[in-house]
Amino acid sequence: MPSTASHSTEPNAVRKFIHIDMDCFYAAVEMRDDPSLTDQPLAIGGQARSRGVVAACNYPARSFGIHSAMATAYALRLCPDLVVLPPRMSYYQAISKEIRGIFNRYTNLIEPLSLDEAYLDVTEVDLHQGSATRIAEDIRRVIQEETGLSASAGIAPVKFLAKICSDENKPGGQFVLTPETMDEFVKGLQLKKIPGVGKVTVAKLAKLGLVTCQDVRDYGEAELTRRFGRFGNHLFQRAHGIDPRRLTTHWIRKSVSVERTFAADLAHVSDASPVVKMLLKDLTRRLAPYASRRIKNQQVKLKFSDFSQTTMERRTDTIDPALIETLIQGAWERGGGKGVRLIGLGVNFFDPDDTDSLQLPLFEGAPDLQPSDEIG
């Protein structure tokens, strides 16, 4: 996913970040347009017969354990009465643009993360006597009045905490951290809530007895860095509520990828060859507008029949079909004989300003503001 240049002012100034997160956005739009759906378990996503997955669901559906990225077929087993509607992406995009217009009335420092969430920096906004709390309340009120949709908000002096706070009083509420209350909140914060700390990492940390930010503080920066390298240093900083980032308001694409989900699992790696050839053609076509960008690596992703997945990557400066075949073979072996339900191919680019910068793994970056790149 794209990202680079950011806005910054005084480095030591206390910032006022707001993270706005629409409440079950896709489902909320459908319930707004058809109020009869309001109290029914509702999911937006692909149909079970085409091996679709849930893109979003409402709170009644969540009470059955349904969540995004779950197979629709499994969601229907959990809740046979689940209403499944196909996504209307162009419609959701239009509404998202309308909400973005509301944000612009308050500040031009906006970092969209997806169609339904964004950061706002209101440090220098004079509205409501400069109160970020009241600004967030007003934004949520205007969204409700003009779109009929509910939003939650998090307010904090640092970026990652604003995002965490927007989850604290969902749906339709907000949570505020001030410089005075921030440290106590962070001490008890579970590591799994920190953006970028995934399930695998959480499990590794738990084996070391690291569950909360206080645990990380007690463990010490030197030992964390020894075990986890730069990530250890990053985690230690977050455990102290340190996040020097400003909002990213200029975007440069860092990767291009394509993928395909199959109606029936592929049983053998030989079955992948025609699919890989087709995906390579599509990837090459999609790379054409980025001919001036230097390729950093190639990557493949496989999702197996049990929904586990793996990725493999290698450094290369060009699309190399032979290397792709090698990566597919290696990734397939990791499945231990399980069928494959999805294949993805992609490349990462070098950062134009830093030819050896760290990058998030392809397929796992921040979400695009466009419909899925999936094909098929």
Secondary structure in CASP SS format (residue, H / E / C, confidence):
PFRMAT SS
TARGET T0000
AUTHOR 0000-0000-0000
METHOD secondary structure of the structure
MODEL  1
M C 1.00
P C 1.00
S C 1.00
T C 1.00
A C 1.00
S E 1.00
H C 1.00
S C 1.00
T C 1.00
E C 1.00
P C 1.00
N C 1.00
A C 1.00
V C 1.00
R C 1.00
K C 1.00
F E 1.00
I E 1.00
H E 1.00
I E 1.00
D E 1.00
M E 1.00
D C 1.00
C C 1.00
F H 1.00
Y H 1.00
A H 1.00
A H 1.00
V H 1.00
E H 1.00
M H 1.00
R H 1.00
D H 1.00
D C 1.00
P H 1.00
S H 1.00
L H 1.00
T C 1.00
D C 1.00
Q C 1.00
P C 1.00
L E 1.00
A E 1.00
I E 1.00
G E 1.00
G C 1.00
Q C 1.00
A H 1.00
R H 1.00
S H 1.00
R C 1.00
G C 1.00
V E 1.00
V E 1.00
A E 1.00
A E 1.00
C E 1.00
N C 1.00
Y H 1.00
P H 1.00
A H 1.00
R H 1.00
S C 1.00
F C 1.00
G C 1.00
I C 1.00
H C 1.00
S C 1.00
A C 1.00
M C 1.00
A E 1.00
T H 1.00
A H 1.00
Y H 1.00
A H 1.00
L H 1.00
R H 1.00
L H 1.00
C C 1.00
P C 1.00
D C 1.00
L C 1.00
V E 1.00
V E 1.00
L E 1.00
P C 1.00
P C 1.00
R C 1.00
M H 1.00
S H 1.00
Y H 1.00
Y H 1.00
Q H 1.00
A H 1.00
I H 1.00
S H 1.00
K H 1.00
E H 1.00
I H 1.00
R H 1.00
G H 1.00
I H 1.00
F H 1.00
N H 1.00
R C 1.00
Y C 1.00
T C 1.00
N C 1.00
L C 1.00
I E 1.00
E E 1.00
P E 1.00
L E 1.00
S E 1.00
L C 1.00
D C 1.00
E E 1.00
A E 1.00
Y E 1.00
L E 1.00
D E 1.00
V C 1.00
T C 1.00
E C 1.00
V C 1.00
D C 1.00
L H 1.00
H H 1.00
Q H 1.00
G H 1.00
S C 1.00
A H 1.00
T H 1.00
R H 1.00
I H 1.00
A H 1.00
E H 1.00
D H 1.00
I H 1.00
R H 1.00
R H 1.00
V H 1.00
I H 1.00
Q H 1.00
E H 1.00
E H 1.00
T H 1.00
G C 1.00
L C 1.00
S C 1.00
A E 1.00
S E 1.00
A E 1.00
G E 1.00
I E 1.00
A E 1.00
P C 1.00
V C 1.00
K H 1.00
F H 1.00
L H 1.00
A H 1.00
K H 1.00
I H 1.00
C H 1.00
S C 1.00
D C 1.00
E C 1.00
N C 1.00
K C 1.00
P C 1.00
G C 1.00
G C 1.00
Q E 1.00
F E 1.00
V E 1.00
L C 1.00
T C 1.00
P C 1.00
E C 1.00
T C 1.00
M H 1.00
D H 1.00
E H 1.00
F H 1.00
V H 1.00
K H 1.00
G C 1.00
L C 1.00
Q E 1.00
L H 1.00
K H 1.00
K H 1.00
I C 1.00
P C 1.00
G C 1.00
V C 1.00
G C 1.00
K H 1.00
V H 1.00
T H 1.00
V H 1.00
A H 1.00
K H 1.00
L H 1.00
A H 1.00
K H 1.00
L C 1.00
G C 1.00
L C 1.00
V C 1.00
T E 1.00
C H 1.00
Q H 1.00
D H 1.00
V H 1.00
R H 1.00
D H 1.00
Y H 1.00
G C 1.00
E H 1.00
A H 1.00
E H 1.00
L H 1.00
T H 1.00
R H 1.00
R H 1.00
F H 1.00
G C 1.00
R H 1.00
F H 1.00
G H 1.00
N H 1.00
H H 1.00
L H 1.00
F H 1.00
Q H 1.00
R H 1.00
A H 1.00
H C 1.00
G C 1.00
I C 1.00
D C 1.00
P C 1.00
R C 1.00
R C 1.00
L C 1.00
T E 1.00
T C 1.00
H C 1.00
W C 1.00
I C 1.00
R C 1.00
K C 1.00
S E 1.00
V E 1.00
S E 1.00
V E 1.00
E E 1.00
R E 1.00
T E 1.00
F E 1.00
A E 1.00
A E 1.00
D E 1.00
L E 1.00
A C 1.00
H C 1.00
V H 1.00
S H 1.00
D H 1.00
A H 1.00
S H 1.00
P H 1.00
V H 1.00
V H 1.00
K H 1.00
M H 1.00
L H 1.00
L H 1.00
K H 1.00
D H 1.00
L H 1.00
T H 1.00
R H 1.00
R H 1.00
L H 1.00
A H 1.00
P H 1.00
Y H 1.00
A C 1.00
S C 1.00
R C 1.00
R C 1.00
I E 1.00
K E 1.00
N E 1.00
Q E 1.00
Q E 1.00
V E 1.00
K E 1.00
L E 1.00
K E 1.00
F E 1.00
S C 1.00
D C 1.00
F C 1.00
S C 1.00
Q E 1.00
T E 1.00
T E 1.00
M E 1.00
E E 1.00
R E 1.00
R E 1.00
T C 1.00
D C 1.00
T C 1.00
I C 1.00
D C 1.00
P H 1.00
A H 1.00
L H 1.00
I H 1.00
E H 1.00
T H 1.00
L H 1.00
I H 1.00
Q H 1.00
G H 1.00
A H 1.00
W H 1.00
E H 1.00
R H 1.00
G C 1.00
G C 1.00
G C 1.00
K C 1.00
G C 1.00
V E 1.00
R E 1.00
L E 1.00
I E 1.00
G E 1.00
L E 1.00
G E 1.00
V E 1.00
N E 1.00
F E 1.00
F C 1.00
D E 1.00
P C 1.00
D C 1.00
D E 1.00
T C 1.00
D C 1.00
S C 1.00
L C 1.00
Q C 1.00
L C 1.00
P C 1.00
L C 1.00
F C 1.00
E C 1.00
G C 1.00
A C 1.00
P C 1.00
D C 1.00
L C 1.00
Q C 1.00
P C 1.00
S C 1.00
D C 1.00
E E 1.00
I E 1.00
G C 1.00
END
